[in-house]
Amino acid sequence: MECPNCHHNSSRVIDSRPSDENRAIRRRRECENCGFRFTTFERVETAPLLVIKNDGTREPFNREKILHGVMAAGQKRPISSEQFEHLTDDVENKIRKQGVSEISSKKIGQFVMDDLANIDDVAYIRFASIYREFKDMSSFMKTMEDMMAKREKDNN
């Protein structure tokens, strides 16, 4: 495997363990050239899944887009990279369990929001502000009020 540091094509596996509820293998690798350590994941290749975008176009599902989106929403928040990975894995598992070959980006966004709501309120609001495309301040405030009401209900 190519080293992300020096681009040498030889690395060795240092540690290997199951990940994502035994649906992937996490491998720690070390470059034989520069000694840089990095992590790779091995997953079973699954049937192609298309995402139906808001404009009606379709594109292949890309879990990295979900990971990038939640990391942007959780930037400078006390959320670990493991939590981001777990959330992304959970969303992908929910999508795969739907048993469909196509899924709307809105449905994916809702899965992400459901999980983010349980991790961090600020990250949830940040993600919602882009995902829901608020038209005005009142719709944004309504989302915040709904979130606060849910938190209050969960705490009682």
C-alpha positions as CSV (number, residue, x, y, z in Angstrom):
1,M,0.0,0.0,0.0
2,E,1.3,3.5,-0.9
3,C,2.5,5.6,2.0
4,P,0.6,8.9,2.3
5,N,3.8,10.6,3.6
6,C,6.5,9.6,1.1
7,H,4.5,7.7,-1.5
8,H,6.7,4.6,-1.3
9,N,4.8,1.4,-2.4
10,S,5.8,-0.9,0.5
11,S,4.3,-1.0,4.0
12,R,3.9,-3.6,6.6
13,V,0.9,-4.3,8.8
14,I,1.6,-3.7,12.5
15,D,-1.8,-4.3,14.0
16,S,-5.1,-5.6,12.6
17,R,-8.5,-5.7,14.3
18,P,-12.2,-5.9,13.5
19,S,-14.1,-2.6,13.1
20,D,-17.6,-1.4,12.3
21,E,-19.3,-4.4,14.0
22,N,-17.1,-6.9,12.1
23,R,-18.0,-5.4,8.7
24,A,-14.5,-4.0,8.2
25,I,-10.9,-4.6,9.3
26,R,-8.8,-1.7,10.6
27,R,-5.1,-2.1,9.9
28,R,-2.2,0.0,11.3
29,R,0.6,0.1,8.8
30,E,4.1,1.3,8.8
31,C,6.0,2.5,5.7
32,E,9.1,0.4,5.1
33,N,10.8,3.5,3.6
34,C,10.2,6.4,6.0
35,G,8.6,4.7,9.1
36,F,5.4,6.8,8.9
37,R,2.4,5.0,10.5
38,F,-1.1,5.2,9.0
39,T,-4.4,3.4,9.3
40,T,-6.3,1.7,6.5
41,F,-9.7,0.0,6.4
42,E,-10.7,-3.1,4.5
43,R,-14.4,-3.5,3.7
44,V,-16.4,-6.0,1.8
45,E,-17.3,-4.6,-1.7
46,T,-21.0,-4.0,-1.7
47,A,-23.5,-3.6,-4.6
48,P,-23.4,-0.1,-6.1
49,L,-25.7,2.4,-4.5
50,L,-26.8,5.6,-6.2
51,V,-27.7,8.8,-4.4
52,I,-30.5,10.9,-5.9
53,K,-29.6,14.5,-5.5
54,N,-32.0,17.4,-5.0
55,D,-31.8,18.3,-8.7
56,G,-32.8,14.8,-9.7
57,T,-29.3,13.7,-10.8
58,R,-27.8,10.5,-9.5
59,E,-24.2,9.9,-8.3
60,P,-22.5,6.9,-6.7
61,F,-22.7,6.8,-2.9
62,N,-19.5,8.1,-1.3
63,R,-19.1,7.6,2.5
64,E,-16.2,10.1,2.5
65,K,-18.7,12.9,1.7
66,I,-20.7,12.1,4.8
67,L,-17.5,11.9,6.9
68,H,-16.3,15.3,5.4
69,G,-19.7,16.9,6.1
70,V,-19.9,15.8,9.8
71,M,-16.3,16.7,10.4
72,A,-17.1,20.2,9.0
73,A,-20.2,20.5,11.2
74,G,-18.2,19.3,14.3
75,Q,-15.1,21.4,13.7
76,K,-13.7,22.8,16.9
77,R,-16.2,20.7,18.9
78,P,-15.3,18.0,21.5
79,I,-16.0,15.2,19.0
80,S,-13.3,12.6,18.5
81,S,-12.3,11.2,15.1
82,E,-13.6,7.8,16.3
83,Q,-17.1,9.3,16.9
84,F,-17.0,10.8,13.4
85,E,-16.1,7.4,11.9
86,H,-18.7,5.6,14.0
87,L,-21.4,8.1,13.0
88,T,-20.4,7.6,9.3
89,D,-20.4,3.8,9.7
90,D,-23.8,3.9,11.4
91,V,-25.3,6.1,8.6
92,E,-23.9,3.8,5.9
93,N,-25.2,0.7,7.7
94,K,-28.7,2.4,7.9
95,I,-28.5,3.1,4.2
96,R,-27.5,-0.4,3.3
97,K,-30.2,-1.9,5.5
98,Q,-32.8,-0.1,3.4
99,G,-32.2,-2.7,0.8
100,V,-32.5,-0.3,-2.1
101,S,-30.2,0.5,-5.1
102,E,-31.0,4.3,-4.9
103,I,-31.6,6.6,-2.0
104,S,-32.3,10.3,-1.8
105,S,-29.7,12.7,-0.4
106,K,-32.5,14.0,1.9
107,K,-32.9,10.6,3.5
108,I,-29.1,10.3,4.0
109,G,-29.1,13.8,5.5
110,Q,-31.9,12.8,7.9
111,F,-29.9,9.8,9.1
112,V,-26.9,12.1,9.7
113,M,-29.0,14.6,11.6
114,D,-30.6,11.9,13.8
115,D,-27.1,10.6,14.8
116,L,-25.6,14.1,15.2
117,A,-28.4,15.1,17.5
118,N,-27.2,12.5,19.9
119,I,-23.6,13.5,19.8
120,D,-23.4,17.3,19.8
121,D,-26.1,20.1,19.7
122,V,-23.9,22.6,18.0
123,A,-22.7,20.2,15.3
124,Y,-26.3,19.3,14.7
125,I,-27.4,22.9,14.2
126,R,-24.4,23.5,11.9
127,F,-25.3,20.5,9.8
128,A,-29.0,21.4,9.8
129,S,-28.2,24.9,8.7
130,I,-26.8,23.6,5.4
131,Y,-28.9,20.4,5.0
132,R,-32.2,22.1,5.6
133,E,-31.4,25.2,3.5
134,F,-33.2,27.6,5.9
135,K,-35.1,30.3,4.0
136,D,-35.3,32.7,7.0
137,M,-34.4,33.2,10.6
138,S,-37.8,31.9,11.9
139,S,-37.3,28.5,10.3
140,F,-33.8,28.3,11.8
141,M,-35.2,29.3,15.3
142,K,-37.9,26.6,15.0
143,T,-35.3,23.9,14.5
144,M,-33.4,25.2,17.5
145,E,-36.5,25.3,19.6
146,D,-37.4,21.7,18.5
147,M,-33.9,20.6,19.5
148,M,-34.1,22.3,22.9
149,A,-37.6,20.8,23.5
150,K,-36.3,17.3,22.6
151,R,-33.3,17.7,25.0
152,E,-35.6,18.9,27.8
153,K,-38.0,15.9,27.2
154,D,-35.0,13.5,27.2
155,N,-33.7,14.9,30.5
156,N,-37.0,14.4,32.3
